[in-house]
Amino acid sequence: GAPAAPLEPTPPGTSTASEPKLIRLQVRDKATGKITVAVNLPIAFAEALLTSLKDVDQGQVIQELKNRGIDINNLWKSLRTLGKQTLVEIETDDAYIKVWLE
């Protein structure tokens, strides 16, 4: 197929159809096939939580993340440009774990 066109920056408060809106996590028990943990975290909610902190608290959170090697501003941009996809799948003796963008 033809190469995908580069994504244009999306203004705040808008989104595109291919832009993921949720970070999803699911843990499925291997023996029963039942989902034992399911988390659906809206990306916009996670961003809003961080931006709603007082400037001092926000600075501390951002610095702590940087100390752990995470650039939060780059993370948000990356999540948007990755599109809808699986980020990680893990299989343990007891469970299947999957984290994806949807």
Secondary structure, DSSP 8 states (H G I E B T S, - for coil): -----------TT---TTS--EEEEEEEETTT--EEEEEEEEHHHHHHHHHHS-HHHHHHHHHHHHHTT--HHHHHHHHHHH-SEEEEEEE-SSEEEEEEE-
